[in-house]
Amino acid sequence: MAVALLREYSEGLEHGGEFMLAAQLAQEIGAPQLSISIAGLADSRGTPLDPLNFPHDALPQEARLATDRAAVFAIARQESMFQIDAVSSVGARGLMQLMPGTAKEVASEVGVAYSPDRLVSDPEYNALLGSTYLGKQLNRYDGSLVLAAAAYNAGPGNANKWIKAHGDPRDGKVDPVVWVELIPFQETRTYVKRVLGNYLVYRERLGDGSVTLKQALRTIDE
């Protein structure tokens, strides 16, 4: 009820201070998705709230991240907006929206017990498994965030199919921007674009050094 009321209230806001208070309140009541949505609404109305739109403390500091931090934040923001207990209509769970089968496989690889309940209650656990799976995709595709994000969203099988159909953005023969536009799934096409945008912001927010879009479209440093 509180989340619904706050969402409705935020639609009528106009001033930066009001948006800030509403977004902070959403965080305090455990609704990070709503907090980011309010910050995004503020941005669309000319009041950027980047610290709340792209929170740098949304993952536990103690979390063991198995790959590039900015990439993990970029994926988690797009997957769940950092909602710990998020469950999708197809069953993906937690911060990084892991499918149970994938999570079970990765848990075995890293030597931890698989627990479906922990996927939606323990952000450190979810971040460990999710970042490990993301790291596997980055390794698979030689550091290409474009391909890794496509694989994370639609599966490596589809990403490989699109490479075969449209060329490989890693070899310089096809522009990564063109390759993204050729992704036949609209959801994945939008997903990859947003992950790239998130990544650029989080490189700055986390103090990992700025990169250009051109650099991010090629490969990222792990």
C-alpha positions in Angstrom: 0.0 0.0 0.0 2.8 2.5 0.9 4.6 1.8 -2.3 1.4 2.4 -4.4 0.6 5.6 -2.6 4.2 6.9 -2.9 4.2 6.0 -6.6 0.9 7.9 -7.1 2.2 10.9 -5.1 5.4 11.1 -7.1 3.6 11.6 -10.4 2.4 15.0 -9.3 5.8 16.3 -8.1 7.5 19.2 -9.8 10.5 20.4 -7.7 13.9 18.8 -7.2 13.6 18.7 -3.4 10.3 16.9 -3.5 11.7 14.3 -5.9 14.7 13.8 -3.7 12.6 13.3 -0.6 10.2 10.9 -2.4 13.1 8.8 -3.8 14.9 8.7 -0.4 11.6 7.6 1.2 11.2 4.8 -1.4 14.7 3.6 -0.4 13.9 3.7 3.3 10.8 1.5 2.8 12.7 -1.0 0.8 11.5 -0.1 -2.7 14.7 0.6 -4.7 12.8 0.0 -8.0 10.4 2.9 -7.1 13.3 5.1 -5.9 15.0 4.7 -9.3 11.7 5.3 -11.1 11.2 8.5 -9.2 14.7 9.6 -9.9 14.2 8.9 -13.6 10.9 10.9 -13.5 12.8 13.8 -12.0 15.4 13.6 -14.7 12.8 13.6 -17.4 11.4 16.8 -15.8 14.7 18.6 -15.8 16.0 17.7 -12.3 18.8 15.1 -12.6 19.2 12.9 -9.5 22.0 10.7 -10.6 23.0 9.5 -7.0 19.5 8.1 -6.6 19.0 7.1 -10.3 22.3 5.2 -10.3 22.9 4.3 -6.7 26.5 3.2 -6.0 25.6 1.5 -2.7 22.9 -0.7 -4.1 25.0 -3.9 -3.8 26.5 -4.9 -0.4 30.1 -3.7 0.0 30.9 -7.2 1.3 29.6 -8.9 -1.9 32.2 -11.0 -3.7 31.9 -9.8 -7.3 33.5 -12.1 -9.8 34.0 -9.6 -12.6 34.0 -5.9 -13.6 32.1 -3.9 -10.9 30.6 -1.4 -13.2 29.3 -4.2 -15.5 27.7 -6.0 -12.5 26.0 -2.8 -11.4 24.9 -2.1 -15.0 23.3 -5.5 -15.3 21.7 -5.5 -11.8 20.2 -2.1 -12.4 18.6 -3.2 -15.7 17.6 -6.6 -14.4 15.8 -5.7 -11.1 16.6 -2.0 -10.3 18.3 -3.6 -7.3 15.1 -5.1 -5.9 16.4 -8.0 -3.7 13.2 -10.0 -3.8 12.3 -9.4 -7.5 10.8 -12.4 -9.3 10.0 -12.2 -13.0 7.1 -13.8 -14.8 9.4 -16.5 -16.1 10.9 -17.2 -12.7 14.2 -15.3 -12.8 15.1 -14.4 -9.2 16.7 -11.6 -7.2 19.1 -8.7 -7.8 20.6 -10.2 -11.0 17.5 -12.1 -12.1 19.0 -15.6 -12.2 17.0 -18.5 -13.5 17.1 -21.3 -10.9 18.8 -23.7 -13.3 21.5 -21.3 -14.1 22.0 -20.3 -10.4 22.2 -24.0 -9.4 24.9 -24.6 -12.0 26.9 -21.6 -11.1 26.6 -22.4 -7.3 28.2 -25.8 -8.0 31.0 -24.1 -10.0 31.9 -21.7 -7.2 31.5 -24.3 -4.4 28.5 -22.9 -2.5 25.2 -24.6 -1.7 22.3 -23.8 -4.0 19.4 -22.1 -2.3 16.4 -20.7 -4.2 15.3 -18.9 -1.1 18.7 -17.1 -0.8 18.4 -15.9 -4.3 15.6 -13.5 -3.2 16.7 -12.8 0.4 20.5 -12.7 0.3 21.9 -10.0 -2.0 25.5 -11.1 -1.5 24.7 -14.6 -2.5 22.8 -13.4 -5.6 25.5 -11.0 -6.6 28.2 -13.7 -6.3 26.3 -16.1 -8.5 25.1 -13.4 -10.9 28.6 -11.8 -11.3 30.1 -15.2 -11.8 27.7 -15.9 -14.6 28.3 -12.5 -16.1 32.0 -13.0 -15.9 31.6 -16.3 -17.8 29.8 -14.4 -20.6 32.5 -11.7 -20.7 35.2 -14.4 -20.9 33.3 -16.3 -23.6 33.1 -13.1 -25.7 36.6 -11.7 -25.0 35.4 -8.8 -22.9 32.6 -7.7 -25.3 29.9 -6.2 -23.1 27.6 -6.0 -26.1 27.8 -9.7 -26.6 27.9 -10.6 -22.9 24.8 -8.5 -22.2 23.0 -10.0 -25.2 23.9 -13.5 -23.9 22.9 -12.6 -20.3 19.5 -11.5 -21.5 18.7 -14.0 -24.3 21.2 -16.8 -23.7 24.5 -17.6 -25.4 22.8 -19.8 -27.9 20.9 -16.8 -29.3 23.9 -14.5 -29.1 26.0 -17.0 -31.1 23.1 -17.4 -33.6 23.1 -13.6 -34.2 26.9 -13.5 -34.6 26.6 -16.2 -37.3 23.7 -14.3 -39.0 25.1 -10.7 -38.8 28.8 -11.0 -38.2 31.0 -10.6 -35.1 31.4 -7.1 -33.6 34.7 -8.1 -32.2 36.5 -8.5 -35.5 35.9 -5.0 -36.8 34.0 -6.1 -39.8 30.6 -5.1 -38.3 30.0 -2.0 -36.3 28.9 -2.9 -32.8 26.1 -0.2 -33.0 24.8 -1.8 -36.2 25.1 -5.3 -34.7 22.9 -4.2 -31.7 20.3 -2.8 -34.0 20.2 -6.1 -35.9 19.2 -8.0 -32.7 15.8 -9.4 -33.7 14.4 -9.4 -30.1 13.3 -5.9 -29.2 13.6 -6.7 -25.5 17.2 -7.7 -25.9 18.0 -4.9 -28.2 16.7 -2.3 -25.7 18.4 -4.3 -22.8 21.9 -4.1 -24.4 21.6 -0.4 -25.1 20.5 0.3 -21.5 23.2 -1.9 -20.0 25.8 0.1 -22.0 24.4 3.4 -20.8 24.4 2.1 -17.2 28.0 0.9 -17.6 29.2 4.3 -18.6 27.5 6.0 -15.7 28.8 3.4 -13.2 32.4 3.6 -14.4 32.2 7.2 -13.1 30.0 6.6 -10.1 32.3 3.8 -8.8 35.5 5.7 -9.4 36.7 3.2 -11.9 37.6 5.8 -14.6 35.5 7.1 -17.4 35.3 5.4 -20.7 33.7 6.5 -24.0 30.8 4.7 -25.6 33.1 3.7 -28.4 35.4 2.0 -25.9 32.6 0.3 -24.1 31.2 -1.0 -27.5 34.5 -2.8 -28.1 35.8 -4.5 -25.0 35.9 -3.7 -21.3 38.7 -4.2 -18.8 38.1 -6.8 -16.2 
